Amino acid sequence: MPSQARDILSVMADDGLIGETVDPQGARVVLPARIWQEKVLLEHTELATFTADVLRAVTSADHIEVDPVYPERKRYFASDIGPSRWLLVVVSYEQVPARIISAFGHRKDPPTWDA
């Protein structure tokens, strides 16, 4: 394993994980404890009881789109789970393993949604 990948994995291991899942393409996606506690829950306390739904949104999203600003990130939308009409989970593929960097309830249909 290249040194850089080894360093990334050890940083992730030191960070602690809330959970992990696999995206529809088979890539491992983790939810670091630090991001969950210091970002997601700090900004969206209503998600405190929806950890499993956040992970499930990545695995079985109803809609997926590339982030319009950061092409190495994807937005996963799952309907009828979580505290709102949609649960939006942002995954960064800028490192290995990919990691969830944000999650929140979303009332409107995804921008590129075509129901």
N, C-alpha and C positions, 0 to 999 in steps of 0.2 A: 504494500500500500504506500503511495507517495507520502512524503513527510507532511505536506500541507493537509491532505485528507486525514491523516492520523491526528494532527493537531486539532482540526475541526471536530472530529469525533470525540477527542478527549475534553474539549471545551464543552461540548454538549453533555457528556457524561458528568462533568463537574457541575453543570447547571442544574441537573435534576429534571426529570420529565414528569409531566402530569399524565401523559398518555401518548400513544402513537397509533397510526393507521397507515393504510396504503391508498394512494390515489388511483383513479381509474386506469392509469398507464402502468401501474405496478411499482411506482416509486414510494419509498418509505417517507412518511411525513410525521414529524414529531411536534408535540406541544410542550415547549420548555416551561418549567414551573415559574421561572423569572418573568417571562413574557405574560403568562396567564395572570399572575398575581400583580405585577407592577405596571402592566399596560392594559390588558383586556378588562380585568375586573376593576381596576382603578377608574377606567373610563365608562365601563358598562356593568355596573354591579348586578343588574338584572340577569346576567348570564351565570351567576354563581352556581345555580343548580342545573346548568345545561352543558356541562363538560362533555358528556357522552354524545350529545347532539352536535356539538362543534366538531368532534372527530367524525361522526357519522355523515355530516354535511360534505366532508371531503370525499369519503368513500362512495357515497350515493347521492351526489348532487343532482338537482333537477336541471341546472344550467351552469355552465362553466364559461368564463371568458378571460382573456388575457387582460391584465391591468393596463389601462390606457396610458399610464405614466411610466411604469416599470415593466418592460416586456419579460423580465425574468420572474414575474409574479403572476399568479392566477387568482381569480375570484371564483369561489364556489358558492352557489346559491342553492339552498334547500328550502322547499316550501312546507309550510304547516308543521315545522318543528321550531323550538325555541320560543322566545317571548314575543314574536311579531309574525307578520305574514310570511316573511322570508328570513332565513338565517344566512348572513353573508360571512364567509370565512376567507381570509386572504392568506395564501401560502406563498412563501418566498422560496424560489429554487436557486437562489444566489449562493447556496452552500449545500453541503451534503452532510447529513440528510436534510431534505427540505424541511422547513418549519413553518408552523402557523404563526403569523405575526400580528393578526388582528381578527376580531370576530365581533359582530353586533347584529341586532335586529334591524330589518330593513322593510319598510312598509310598501314601497313602490316596486313594481316589476323591474327586473334587471334591465339596464339600458338597451341591451341587444336581444332581449327576450322576444320571441315570436310564438305566442301560444296558439 
